[in-house]
Amino acid sequence: MVSLAVLGLIAGLTVPSIITSVQQAKKKAVFKEDFQALTSIISAGVLNGDFENITTWDVVNENGAGSITNYFTQKLNAVRQCLTTDYTSIGCTTNGGGLPWGDDYHNKHNGRWVMPNGSKIKFVHAITYNPQNSVGFAILVDANQTSFSYIGPTVNFNALSCNLSQAIITQEGKRINPGQCIPYIQSGDPYVSGFNTLMGLN
């Protein structure tokens, strides 16, 4: 009886940790997959000069041919683009304010995609980008989390700064080479640590 109780206790402690470990491994795999997809598109785009042909960098109002939003829609192989007018499709659920993924300015644009692995990718800010500057992407790896408002780095969420230009740029003193993505740089936010965790680097 005592040995059965001990075995039960061991199982009770071991099974939850195994489940957590499997869940974390899945999140890391999803993040790596999305990171690879984005960096492949961006490095090829820079090499081919694609971004020099973008006619509008307005991710808030433009979604058609020649726009930076449409460029990534065509390249990402997403299962769905979440438009500001679409808050009923699977993956584009409403989380307040009638907008998919949460009602804040980070979501009031058309640069939001649901990926085949269930994750979500979006432009970090609803702004008009300067083509000589970095473009920010956020990745949410938890398919069950519908809110994609700005929440800072977590085990489910991280952000990137990507250089789409032909020149080396710097952000918060960090160098970003043409076609390169690095963890989002913002004073006081531990995106680098979260990025390293999700990439399995620490």
KOLKOLRO-788715 format. One line per 2 residues: number of its first residue (from 0); for each residue x, y, z of N, C-alpha, C, O. Coordinates in nm, 4 decimals, decimal comma. Layout:
N
NUM	X:Y:Z:X:Y:Z:X:Y:Z:X:Y:Z  ...
END
This chain:
202
0	0,0823:-0,1208:0,0000:0,0000:0,0000:0,0000:0,0857:0,1258:0,0000:0,0581:0,2230:-0,0703  0,1909:0,1203:0,0816:0,2797:0,2364:0,0888:0,3462:0,2607:-0,0455:0,3584:0,3748:-0,0901
2	0,3900:0,1506:-0,1109:0,4573:0,1654:-0,2403:0,3624:0,2200:-0,3454:0,4033:0,2986:-0,4309  0,2346:0,1790:-0,3403:0,1353:0,2336:-0,4329:0,1143:0,3826:-0,4093:0,1008:0,4600:-0,5040
4	0,1116:0,4216:-0,2844:0,0953:0,5635:-0,2512:0,2135:0,6446:-0,3023:0,1970:0,7552:-0,3538  0,3339:0,5875:-0,2871:0,4549:0,6555:-0,3348:0,4519:0,6680:-0,4862:0,4838:0,7734:-0,5411
6	0,4131:0,5593:-0,5543:0,4026:0,5629:-0,7006:0,2991:0,6662:-0,7459:0,3195:0,7385:-0,8434  0,1884:0,6710:-0,6727:0,0854:0,7708:-0,7051:0,1367:0,9117:-0,6889:0,1082:0,9985:-0,7714
8	0,2119:0,9353:-0,5837:0,2698:1,0671:-0,5591:0,3691:1,1043:-0,6684:0,3696:1,2176:-0,7166  0,4529:1,0089:-0,7072:0,5520:1,0340:-0,8134:0,4812:1,0668:-0,9453:0,5190:1,1599:-1,0163
10	0,3782:0,9883:-0,9760:0,3026:1,0128:-1,0991:0,2352:1,1490:-1,0956:0,2327:1,2209:-1,1955  0,1803:1,1838:-0,9789:0,1130:1,3126:-0,9648:0,2068:1,4303:-0,9841:0,1654:1,5362:-1,0313
12	0,3314:1,4126:-0,9483:0,4299:1,5202:-0,9643:0,4938:1,5203:-1,1030:0,5298:1,6257:-1,1554  0,5075:1,4020:-1,1619:0,5787:1,3886:-1,2885:0,4930:1,4265:-1,4088:0,5390:1,4986:-1,4973
14	0,3689:1,3787:-1,4125:0,2829:1,4003:-1,5288:0,2631:1,5485:-1,5602:0,2790:1,5868:-1,6761  0,2291:1,6345:-1,4628:0,2139:1,7773:-1,4957:0,3411:1,8395:-1,5517:0,3346:1,9225:-1,6423
16	0,4568:1,8002:-1,4988:0,5814:1,8589:-1,5489:0,6108:1,8120:-1,6905:0,6664:1,8874:-1,7703  0,5740:1,6879:-1,7229:0,5912:1,6376:-1,8598:0,5006:1,7139:-1,9552:0,5429:1,7528:-2,0641
18	0,3757:1,7352:-1,9143:0,2809:1,8090:-1,9982:0,3313:1,9505:-2,0228:0,3276:1,9994:-2,1357  0,3783:2,0162:-1,9169:0,4320:2,1520:-1,9313:0,5518:2,1538:-2,0246:0,5650:2,2435:-2,1078
20	0,6380:2,0560:-2,0110:0,7570:2,0468:-2,0952:0,7196:2,0283:-2,2420:0,7800:2,0901:-2,3297  0,6217:1,9447:-2,2687:0,5751:1,9210:-2,4057:0,5134:2,0482:-2,4633:0,5374:2,0819:-2,5793
22	0,4343:2,1187:-2,3828:0,3721:2,2432:-2,4283:0,4771:2,3483:-2,4615:0,4657:2,4178:-2,5624  0,5792:2,3602:-2,3771:0,6859:2,4573:-2,4025:0,7647:2,4206:-2,5271:0,8032:2,5084:-2,6043
24	0,7892:2,2916:-2,5476:0,8611:2,2461:-2,6674:0,7816:2,2794:-2,7929:0,8383:2,3181:-2,8950  0,6488:2,2639:-2,7843:0,5634:2,2960:-2,8997:0,5679:2,4454:-2,9292:0,5773:2,4852:-3,0453
26	0,5614:2,5280:-2,8259:0,5657:2,6732:-2,8452:0,6975:2,7154:-2,9081:0,6998:2,8015:-2,9960  0,8065:2,6557:-2,8639:0,9370:2,6863:-2,9210:0,9420:2,6468:-3,0686:0,9948:2,7209:-3,1515
28	0,8870:2,5305:-3,1006:0,8865:2,4838:-3,2391:0,8045:2,5769:-3,3284:0,8447:2,6079:-3,4406  0,6899:2,6208:-3,2779:0,6041:2,7123:-3,3534:0,6743:2,8461:-3,3753:0,6722:2,9006:-3,4856
30	0,7363:2,8985:-3,2700:0,8057:3,0267:-3,2827:0,9193:3,0166:-3,3835:0,9355:3,1049:-3,4677  0,9977:2,9102:-3,3757:1,1086:2,8919:-3,4698:1,0575:2,8832:-3,6134:1,1180:2,9387:-3,7051
32	0,9462:2,8136:-3,6319:0,8876:2,7994:-3,7655:0,8462:2,9356:-3,8210:0,8742:2,9677:-3,9364  0,7790:3,0157:-3,7371:0,7352:3,1491:-3,7807:0,8539:3,2412:-3,8048:0,8557:3,3169:-3,9019
34	0,9521:3,2348:-3,7169:1,0720:3,3171:-3,7326:1,1430:3,2822:-3,8640:1,1858:3,3713:-3,9373  1,1548:3,1554:-3,8924:1,2199:3,1126:-4,0165:1,1410:3,1589:-4,1380:1,1996:3,2025:-4,2371
36	1,0079:3,1497:-4,1313:0,9241:3,1940:-4,2428:0,9445:3,3426:-4,2701:0,9641:3,3833:-4,3846  0,9400:3,4235:-4,1642:0,9571:3,5675:-4,1801:1,0964:3,6029:-4,2314:1,1099:3,6815:-4,3252
38	1,1992:3,5458:-4,1708:1,3349:3,5821:-4,2106:1,3670:3,5343:-4,3520:1,4435:3,5995:-4,4230  1,3102:3,4224:-4,3935:1,3307:3,3753:-4,5312:1,2687:3,4721:-4,6313:1,3298:3,5056:-4,7327
40	1,1479:3,5162:-4,6022:1,0796:3,6116:-4,6897:1,1570:3,7427:-4,6966:1,1773:3,7988:-4,8043  1,1997:3,7905:-4,5804:1,2666:3,9204:-4,5741:1,4042:3,9172:-4,6399:1,4384:4,0079:-4,7158
42	1,4834:3,8140:-4,6120:1,6171:3,8084:-4,6720:1,6077:3,7944:-4,8239:1,6846:3,8569:-4,8968  1,5136:3,7125:-4,8719:1,4951:3,6979:-5,0170:1,4447:3,8281:-5,0774:1,4877:3,8667:-5,1861
44	1,3536:3,8964:-5,0077:1,3004:4,0226:-5,0573:1,4062:4,1298:-5,0706:1,4075:4,2054:-5,1677  1,4957:4,1362:-4,9718:1,6048:4,2335:-4,9776:1,7006:4,1978:-5,0917:1,7416:4,2858:-5,1675
46	1,7365:4,0704:-5,1046:1,8274:4,0271:-5,2111:1,7697:4,0550:-5,3500:1,8425:4,0935:-5,4414  1,6384:4,0352:-5,3651:1,5728:4,0557:-5,4943:1,5344:4,2003:-5,5207:1,4919:4,2340:-5,6312
48	1,5490:4,2865:-5,4200:1,5098:4,4269:-5,4354:1,3597:4,4489:-5,4315:1,3106:4,5527:-5,4758  1,2862:4,3511:-5,3784:1,1394:4,3611:-5,3759:1,0896:4,4831:-5,3001:0,9930:4,5472:-5,3415
50	1,1555:4,5157:-5,1887:1,1039:4,6225:-5,1029:1,1255:4,7610:-5,1630:1,0627:4,8580:-5,1206  1,2135:4,7699:-5,2608:1,2330:4,8969:-5,3313:1,1154:4,9260:-5,4233:1,0961:5,0396:-5,4665
52	1,0365:4,8223:-5,4531:0,9218:4,8378:-5,5429:0,7896:4,8525:-5,4696:0,6844:4,8632:-5,5326  0,7942:4,8531:-5,3365:0,6704:4,8744:-5,2603:0,6240:5,0180:-5,2825:0,7012:5,1124:-5,2658
54	0,4981:5,0335:-5,3198:0,4465:5,1677:-5,3487:0,3805:5,2342:-5,2282:0,3713:5,3568:-5,2218  0,3348:5,1533:-5,1331:0,2786:5,2122:-5,0118:0,3172:5,1294:-4,8897:0,3037:5,0071:-4,8878
56	0,3652:5,1995:-4,7892:0,4051:5,1379:-4,6627:0,3017:5,1653:-4,5546:0,3288:5,1465:-4,4360  0,1841:5,2093:-4,5951:0,0768:5,2427:-4,5027:0,0016:5,1151:-4,4643:-0,0866:5,0703:-4,5376
58	0,0362:5,0575:-4,3505:-0,0254:4,9316:-4,3086:-0,1632:4,9523:-4,2470:-0,2361:4,8565:-4,2215  -0,1980:5,0787:-4,2236:-0,3277:5,1088:-4,1625:-0,4379:5,1125:-4,2677:-0,5445:5,0537:-4,2493
60	-0,4114:5,1816:-4,3778:-0,5161:5,2093:-4,4754:-0,5038:5,1329:-4,6064:-0,6013:5,1226:-4,6809  -0,3871:5,0798:-4,6354:-0,3656:5,0159:-4,7651:-0,3468:4,8652:-4,7502:-0,2810:4,8173:-4,6578
62	-0,4068:4,7920:-4,8443:-0,3964:4,6463:-4,8413:-0,3852:4,5881:-4,9816:-0,3732:4,4666:-4,9976  -0,3890:4,6732:-5,0827:-0,3923:4,6258:-5,2203:-0,2555:4,6047:-5,2814:-0,1539:4,6052:-5,2119
64	-0,2543:4,5864:-5,4114:-0,1312:4,5618:-5,4860:-0,0311:4,6738:-5,4606:-0,0670:4,7915:-5,4596  0,0935:4,6362:-5,4404:0,1991:4,7338:-5,4171:0,2168:4,7730:-5,2724:0,3103:4,8459:-5,2390
66	0,1276:4,7256:-5,1847:0,1382:4,7619:-5,0429:0,2266:4,6621:-4,9697:0,2380:4,5463:-5,0098  0,2883:4,7078:-4,8629:0,3726:4,6204:-4,7824:0,2884:4,5105:-4,7160:0,3363:4,3990:-4,6955
68	0,1646:4,5424:-4,6832:0,0766:4,4429:-4,6226:0,0454:4,3315:-4,7213:0,0519:4,2135:-4,6866  0,0115:4,3688:-4,8446:-0,0193:4,2681:-4,9461:0,1031:4,1833:-4,9784:0,0906:4,0640:-5,0063
70	0,2213:4,2443:-4,9749:0,3438:4,1701:-5,0028:0,3575:4,0520:-4,9067:0,3837:3,9396:-4,9493  0,3397:4,0778:-4,7779:0,3539:3,9700:-4,6805:0,2362:3,8742:-4,6847:0,2522:3,7558:-4,6549
72	0,1178:3,9230:-4,7212:0,0032:3,8339:-4,7371:0,0317:3,7312:-4,8466:-0,0004:3,6133:-4,8319  0,0913:3,7763:-4,9548:0,1227:3,6870:-5,0665:0,2340:3,5882:-5,0324:0,2359:3,4774:-5,0862
74	0,3257:3,6255:-4,9451:0,4439:3,5437:-4,9180:0,4316:3,4516:-4,7967:0,4976:3,3477:-4,7921  0,3498:3,4869:-4,6999:0,3483:3,4161:-4,5714:0,2834:3,2780:-4,5735:0,3069:3,1978:-4,4831
76	0,2029:3,2492:-4,6742:0,1319:3,1216:-4,6769:0,0421:3,1048:-4,5546:0,0265:2,9946:-4,5019  -0,0162:3,2156:-4,5106:-0,1073:3,2123:-4,3964:-0,2395:3,1483:-4,4371:-0,2755:3,1500:-4,5548
78	-0,3111:3,0927:-4,3419:-0,4429:3,0372:-4,3720:-0,5470:3,1485:-4,3794:-0,6542:3,1305:-4,4371  -0,5146:3,2630:-4,3209:-0,6115:3,3726:-4,3191:-0,5431:3,5046:-4,2878:-0,4537:3,5107:-4,2034
80	-0,5850:3,6091:-4,3555:-0,5456:3,7448:-4,3189:-0,6618:3,8045:-4,2412:-0,7756:3,8023:-4,2880  -0,6342:3,8576:-4,1234:-0,7395:3,9177:-4,0413:-0,7522:4,0657:-4,0764:-0,6737:4,1489:-4,0308
82	-0,8506:4,0963:-4,1565:-0,8775:4,2354:-4,1930:-0,9508:4,3056:-4,0792:-1,0117:4,2408:-3,9942  -0,9445:4,4356:-4,0784:-1,0143:4,5100:-3,9734:-1,1652:4,4908:-3,9824:-1,2369:4,5129:-3,8848
84	-1,2134:4,4496:-4,0998:-1,3576:4,4285:-4,1185:-1,4001:4,2857:-4,0876:-1,5190:4,2539:-4,0912  -1,3029:4,1992:-4,0571:-1,3327:4,0579:-4,0355:-1,3070:4,0202:-3,8900:-1,1921:4,0087:-3,8473
86	-1,4139:4,0013:-3,8151:-1,3983:3,9596:-3,6765:-1,4846:3,8381:-3,6454:-1,5214:3,8145:-3,5303  -1,5165:3,7611:-3,7494:-1,5960:3,6406:-3,7288:-1,5247:3,5142:-3,7763:-1,5606:3,4045:-3,7334
88	-1,4253:3,5265:-3,8633:-1,3560:3,4088:-3,9145:-1,2782:3,3403:-3,8029:-1,2363:3,4048:-3,7068  -1,2594:3,2100:-3,8162:-1,1819:3,1342:-3,7184:-1,0407:3,1914:-3,7109:-0,9732:3,2051:-3,8129
90	-0,9965:3,2247:-3,5901:-0,8640:3,2833:-3,5714:-0,8655:3,4341:-3,5672:-0,7693:3,4968:-3,5229  -0,9751:3,4928:-3,6134:-0,9865:3,6393:-3,6124:-1,0962:3,6817:-3,5160:-1,1724:3,7739:-3,5450
92	-1,1044:3,6158:-3,4030:-1,2126:3,6408:-3,3085:-1,2020:3,7791:-3,2458:-1,0928:3,8339:-3,2303  -1,3163:3,8336:-3,2107:-1,3214:3,9654:-3,1502:-1,2824:3,9582:-3,0030:-1,3229:3,8665:-2,9315
94	-1,2053:4,0535:-2,9593:-1,1715:4,0617:-2,8173:-1,1894:4,2053:-2,7689:-1,0998:4,2631:-2,7073  -1,3035:4,2604:-2,7970:-1,3339:4,3960:-2,7518:-1,3250:4,4959:-2,8646:-1,2356:4,4873:-2,9488
96	-1,4164:4,5901:-2,8672:-1,4118:4,6998:-2,9632:-1,4460:4,6627:-3,1056:-1,4359:4,7463:-3,1953  -1,4866:4,5374:-3,1283:-1,5237:4,4976:-3,2631:-1,4061:4,4718:-3,3555:-1,4254:4,4549:-3,4759
98	-1,2853:4,4682:-3,3025:-1,1691:4,4422:-3,3862:-1,1059:4,3085:-3,3493:-1,0998:4,2722:-3,2319  -1,0588:4,2351:-3,4509:-0,9908:4,1089:-3,4189:-0,8696:4,1323:-3,3300:-0,7931:4,2265:-3,3504
100	-0,8533:4,0449:-3,2311:-0,7326:4,0379:-3,1489:-0,7211:4,1496:-3,0472:-0,6156:4,1632:-2,9853  -0,8227:4,2292:-3,0270:-0,8166:4,3322:-2,9228:-0,8275:4,4715:-2,9797:-0,7836:4,4989:-3,0914
102	-0,8862:4,5583:-2,9016:-0,9118:4,6947:-2,9465:-0,8047:4,7885:-2,8927:-0,8277:4,8611:-2,7960  -0,6880:4,7868:-2,9555:-0,5910:4,8917:-2,9313:-0,5220:4,9243:-3,0630:-0,5391:4,8522:-3,1613
104	-0,4450:5,0312:-3,0661:-0,3932:5,0780:-3,1944:-0,2957:4,9806:-3,2583:-0,2671:4,9903:-3,3777  -0,2440:4,8862:-3,1791:-0,1550:4,7856:-3,2353:-0,2299:4,6898:-3,3280:-0,1671:4,6170:-3,4048
106	-0,3609:4,6889:-3,3218:-0,4400:4,5965:-3,4016:-0,5254:4,6644:-3,5074:-0,5944:4,5956:-3,5826  -0,5232:4,7949:-3,5157:-0,6114:4,8655:-3,6088:-0,5458:4,8786:-3,7461:-0,5239:4,9887:-3,7965
108	-0,5154:4,7632:-3,8047:-0,4583:4,7583:-3,9392:-0,4817:4,6188:-3,9958:-0,5288:4,5292:-3,9258  -0,4482:4,6015:-4,1234:-0,4756:4,4760:-4,1927:-0,3564:4,3805:-4,1949:-0,3645:4,2730:-4,2544
110	-0,2473:4,4182:-4,1314:-0,1273:4,3354:-4,1318:-0,1278:4,2332:-4,0208:-0,0406:4,2352:-3,9338  -0,2273:4,1416:-4,0226:-0,2414:4,0390:-3,9200:-0,2787:3,9082:-3,9888:-0,3700:3,9039:-4,0713
112	-0,2073:3,8022:-3,9539:-0,2266:3,6755:-4,0231:-0,2342:3,5586:-3,9251:-0,1666:3,5573:-3,8222  -0,3182:3,4601:-3,9592:-0,3254:3,3346:-3,8855:-0,2484:3,2312:-3,9662:-0,2755:3,2111:-4,0846
114	-0,1528:3,1658:-3,9022:-0,0655:3,0715:-3,9704:-0,1193:2,9281:-3,9623:-0,2017:2,8981:-3,8758  -0,0737:2,8393:-4,0514:-0,1221:2,7003:-4,0503:-0,0981:2,6285:-3,9174:-0,1735:2,5379:-3,8820
116	0,0053:2,6677:-3,8438:0,0340:2,6035:-3,7151:-0,0504:2,6599:-3,6009:-0,0336:2,6198:-3,4857  -0,1412:2,7530:-3,6323:-0,2305:2,8100:-3,5315:-0,1811:2,9395:-3,4698:-0,2559:3,0075:-3,3994
118	-0,0559:2,9741:-3,4954:-0,0011:3,0980:-3,4399:-0,0552:3,2186:-3,5160:-0,1210:3,2056:-3,6192  -0,0253:3,3353:-3,4618:-0,0657:3,4603:-3,5262:0,0565:3,5502:-3,5414:0,1399:3,5600:-3,4514
120	0,0652:3,6152:-3,6563:0,1733:3,7102:-3,6842:0,1092:3,8425:-3,7232:0,0097:3,8455:-3,7956  0,1672:3,9518:-3,6747:0,1154:4,0830:-3,7148:0,2281:4,1852:-3,7150:0,3329:4,1656:-3,6536
122	0,2033:4,2952:-3,7864:0,2912:4,4098:-3,7722:0,2759:4,4616:-3,6295:0,1658:4,4598:-3,5743  0,3847:4,5075:-3,5699:0,3814:4,5495:-3,4301:0,2952:4,6732:-3,4100:0,2167:4,6786:-3,3154
124	0,3083:4,7721:-3,4965:0,2361:4,8974:-3,4777:0,1518:4,9310:-3,5988:0,1890:4,9012:-3,7123  0,0394:4,9925:-3,5740:-0,0447:5,0417:-3,6821:0,0037:5,1799:-3,7230:-0,0571:5,2813:-3,6889
126	0,1128:5,1819:-3,7957:0,1708:5,3088:-3,8397:0,2089:5,2988:-3,9861:0,2073:5,1905:-4,0445  0,2428:5,4115:-4,0446:0,2968:5,4116:-4,1798:0,4471:5,3970:-4,1682:0,5147:5,4839:-4,1133
128	0,4991:5,2872:-4,2199:0,6410:5,2607:-4,2076:0,7230:5,3399:-4,3076:0,6782:5,3683:-4,4186  0,8436:5,3751:-4,2665:0,9423:5,4347:-4,3553:1,0221:5,3200:-4,4156:1,0757:5,2377:-4,3414
130	1,0315:5,3121:-4,5488:1,1011:5,1979:-4,6086:1,2495:5,1906:-4,5746:1,3133:5,0885:-4,6001  1,3050:5,2959:-4,5183:1,4454:5,2920:-4,4773:1,4592:5,2572:-4,3296:1,5683:5,2651:-4,2730
132	1,3508:5,2198:-4,2692:1,3531:5,1902:-4,1263:1,3174:5,0442:-4,1033:1,2833:4,9733:-4,1980  1,3248:4,9988:-3,9799:1,2880:4,8606:-3,9502:1,1367:4,8458:-3,9423:1,0646:4,9404:-3,9105
134	1,0912:4,7268:-3,9715:0,9507:4,6930:-3,9590:0,9392:4,5933:-3,8446:1,0165:4,4978:-3,8367  0,8440:4,6152:-3,7573:0,8268:4,5272:-3,6430:0,7211:4,4217:-3,6673:0,6155:4,4498:-3,7239
136	0,7503:4,3001:-3,6242:0,6539:4,1908:-3,6284:0,6377:4,1344:-3,4885:0,7328:4,1296:-3,4106  0,5170:4,0922:-3,4580:0,4910:4,0214:-3,3330:0,4414:3,8821:-3,3673:0,3687:3,8629:-3,4648
138	0,4809:3,7863:-3,2873:0,4397:3,6473:-3,3060:0,3738:3,5986:-3,1766:0,4318:3,6083:-3,0684  0,2530:3,5469:-3,1898:0,1804:3,4873:-3,0773:0,1705:3,3377:-3,1044:0,1027:3,2970:-3,1987
140	0,2357:3,2563:-3,0248:0,2444:3,1133:-3,0549:0,1289:3,0316:-2,9991:0,1085:2,9181:-3,0422  0,0533:3,0854:-2,9053:-0,0557:3,0120:-2,8422:-0,1833:3,0284:-2,9243:-0,2438:3,1356:-2,9267
142	-0,2235:2,9196:-2,9922:-0,3410:2,9260:-3,0794:-0,4699:2,9509:-3,0016:-0,5686:2,9967:-3,0593  -0,4705:2,9218:-2,8725:-0,5916:2,9383:-2,7918:-0,6084:3,0791:-2,7366:-0,7148:3,1123:-2,6843
144	-0,5062:3,1616:-2,7472:-0,5136:3,2977:-2,6943:-0,5655:3,3901:-2,8031:-0,5003:3,4072:-2,9061  -0,6818:3,4497:-2,7815:-0,7420:3,5341:-2,8846:-0,6962:3,6786:-2,8756:-0,6941:3,7484:-2,9769
146	-0,6597:3,7249:-2,7579:-0,6160:3,8633:-2,7436:-0,4730:3,8772:-2,7935:-0,3837:3,8027:-2,7531  -0,4534:3,9734:-2,8815:-0,3191:3,9971:-2,9347:-0,2838:4,1437:-2,9147:-0,2123:4,2031:-2,9954
148	-0,3344:4,2012:-2,8070:-0,2991:4,3374:-2,7720:-0,1549:4,3402:-2,7230:-0,0954:4,2354:-2,6977  -0,0994:4,4591:-2,7097:0,0391:4,4705:-2,6627:0,0457:4,4230:-2,5189:-0,0122:4,4841:-2,4291
150	0,1172:4,3130:-2,4981:0,1247:4,2552:-2,3643:0,2684:4,2382:-2,3178:0,2927:4,1881:-2,2080  0,3632:4,2793:-2,4001:0,5029:4,2605:-2,3646:0,5437:4,1153:-2,3842:0,4580:4,0307:-2,4100
152	0,6712:4,0847:-2,3729:0,7191:3,9494:-2,3982:0,6706:3,8508:-2,2926:0,6776:3,8784:-2,1728  0,6221:3,7368:-2,3375:0,5781:3,6301:-2,2480:0,6250:3,4979:-2,3078:0,6945:3,4957:-2,4094
154	0,5864:3,3880:-2,2438:0,6195:3,2567:-2,2988:0,5415:3,2293:-2,4268:0,5734:3,1357:-2,5001  0,4389:3,3106:-2,4541:0,3562:3,2926:-2,5740:0,3799:3,3983:-2,6811:0,3341:3,3823:-2,7942
156	0,4497:3,5044:-2,6481:0,4531:3,6217:-2,7358:0,5924:3,6831:-2,7384:0,6580:3,6966:-2,6352  0,6361:3,7201:-2,8585:0,7591:3,7971:-2,8699:0,7532:3,8807:-2,9956:0,6666:3,8602:-3,0807
158	0,8444:3,9744:-3,0077:0,8421:4,0664:-3,1206:0,9807:4,0802:-3,1822:1,0827:4,0577:-3,1172  0,9808:4,1180:-3,3097:1,1036:4,1292:-3,3874:1,1128:4,2650:-3,4536:1,0110:4,3270:-3,4846
160	1,2353:4,3111:-3,4754:1,2620:4,4265:-3,5610:1,3354:4,3730:-3,6827:1,4381:4,3064:-3,6692  1,2838:4,4016:-3,8007:1,3399:4,3481:-3,9241:1,3774:4,4618:-4,0189:1,3015:4,5571:-4,0364
162	1,4929:4,4506:-4,0782:1,5448:4,5527:-4,1697:1,5121:4,5123:-4,3132:1,5664:4,4147:-4,3650  1,4232:4,5880:-4,3767:1,3841:4,5599:-4,5139:1,4625:4,6433:-4,6146:1,4421:4,6308:-4,7354
164	1,5505:4,7268:-4,5661:1,6243:4,8164:-4,6548:1,7547:4,7535:-4,7004:1,7921:4,6450:-4,6558  1,8226:4,8230:-4,7896:1,9515:4,7769:-4,8417:2,0679:4,8271:-4,7560:2,1837:4,7948:-4,7823
166	2,0366:4,9052:-4,6548:2,1416:4,9649:-4,5712:2,1378:4,9085:-4,4300:2,0340:4,8615:-4,3834  2,2516:4,9137:-4,3627:2,2562:4,8774:-4,2212:2,1853:4,9862:-4,1417:2,2087:5,1050:-4,1641
168	2,0998:4,9468:-4,0502:2,0333:5,0442:-3,9640:2,0622:5,0088:-3,8185:2,1052:4,8976:-3,7879  2,0382:5,1031:-3,7310:2,0537:5,0766:-3,5879:1,9238:5,1125:-3,5170:1,8527:5,2052:-3,5560
170	1,8954:5,0372:-3,4129:1,7781:5,0648:-3,3300:1,8205:5,0485:-3,1854:1,8682:4,9425:-3,1448  1,8026:5,1545:-3,1085:1,8450:5,1531:-2,9676:1,9898:5,1052:-2,9558:2,0252:5,0321:-2,8633
172	2,0728:5,1483:-3,0518:2,2145:5,1146:-3,0502:2,2496:4,9763:-3,1028:2,3669:4,9393:-3,1067  2,1481:4,8990:-3,1437:2,1720:4,7650:-3,1973:2,1740:4,7693:-3,3505:2,0878:4,8305:-3,4136
174	2,2729:4,7038:-3,4077:2,2884:4,6985:-3,5532:2,1960:4,5926:-3,6122:2,1880:4,4807:-3,5614  2,1264:4,6286:-3,7197:2,0427:4,5342:-3,7924:2,0881:4,5365:-3,9381:2,0724:4,6378:-4,0063
176	2,1432:4,4277:-3,9853:2,1912:4,4186:-4,1226:2,0745:4,4086:-4,2202:1,9646:4,3703:-4,1801  2,0956:4,4420:-4,3466:1,9888:4,4265:-4,4471:1,9350:4,2838:-4,4485:2,0120:4,1879:-4,4546
178	1,8032:4,2702:-4,4429:1,7405:4,1393:-4,4464:1,7425:4,0630:-4,3156:1,7038:3,9463:-4,3117  1,7865:4,1263:-4,2091:1,7997:4,0590:-4,0797:1,6866:4,0973:-3,9861:1,6355:4,2092:-3,9907
180	1,6476:4,0019:-3,8998:1,5520:4,0273:-3,7922:1,6203:4,0001:-3,6591:1,6913:3,9007:-3,6443  1,5988:4,0878:-3,5632:1,6526:4,0695:-3,4285:1,5381:4,0886:-3,3287:1,4336:4,1426:-3,3651
182	1,5559:4,0455:-3,2045:1,4510:4,0717:-3,1048:1,4205:4,2208:-3,0967:1,5103:4,3047:-3,1035  1,2927:4,2518:-3,0820:1,2472:4,3904:-3,0748:1,3225:4,4643:-2,9646:1,3378:4,4131:-2,8537
184	1,3684:4,5829:-2,9953:1,4480:4,6615:-2,9012:1,3616:4,7710:-2,8412:1,3151:4,8604:-2,9119  1,3406:4,7639:-2,7124:1,2701:4,8693:-2,6401:1,3241:4,8720:-2,4982:1,3270:4,7696:-2,4299
186	1,3660:4,9869:-2,4552:1,4297:4,9977:-2,3234:1,3417:4,9388:-2,2145:1,2236:4,9716:-2,2040  1,4002:4,8518:-2,1339:1,3292:4,7966:-2,0203:1,2477:4,6726:-2,0491:1,1982:4,6090:-1,9560
188	1,2321:4,6356:-2,1773:1,1540:4,5173:-2,2103:1,2464:4,4008:-2,2439:1,3345:4,4157:-2,3285  1,2290:4,2870:-2,1808:1,3223:4,1754:-2,1993:1,2915:4,0891:-2,3215:1,2809:3,9670:-2,3103
190	1,2770:4,1524:-2,4382:1,2466:4,0746:-2,5578:1,3611:3,9814:-2,5952:1,3381:3,8717:-2,6460  1,4838:4,0244:-2,5705:1,5988:3,9413:-2,6065:1,5958:3,8111:-2,5285:1,6142:3,7037:-2,5859
192	1,5728:3,8197:-2,3982:1,5663:3,7012:-2,3142:1,4522:3,6101:-2,3570:1,4694:3,4886:-2,3662  1,3349:3,6690:-2,3833:1,2202:3,5893:-2,4275:1,2441:3,5257:-2,5632:1,2058:3,4112:-2,5872
194	1,3080:3,6015:-2,6516:1,3428:3,5492:-2,7840:1,4370:3,4297:-2,7700:1,4166:3,3259:-2,8329  1,5394:3,4452:-2,6877:1,6347:3,3371:-2,6683:1,5689:3,2119:-2,6105:1,6039:3,0997:-2,6470
196	1,4732:3,2325:-2,5200:1,4009:3,1189:-2,4623:1,3203:3,0462:-2,5687:1,3258:2,9236:-2,5788  1,2445:3,1230:-2,6488:1,1614:3,0618:-2,7511:1,2440:2,9970:-2,8623:1,1992:2,9013:-2,9255
198	1,3623:3,0483:-2,8855:1,4509:2,9900:-2,9873:1,5344:2,8763:-2,9308:1,6086:2,8114:-3,0044  1,5229:2,8510:-2,7983:1,5981:2,7445:-2,7352:1,7452:2,7778:-2,7206:1,8294:2,6880:-2,7208
200	1,7777:2,9079:-2,7078:1,9164:2,9508:-2,6990:1,9647:2,9653:-2,5555:2,0836:2,9866:-2,5321  1,8736:2,9541:-2,4589:1,9158:2,9586:-2,3187:1,8383:2,8598:-2,2339:1,8612:2,8505:-2,1134
END
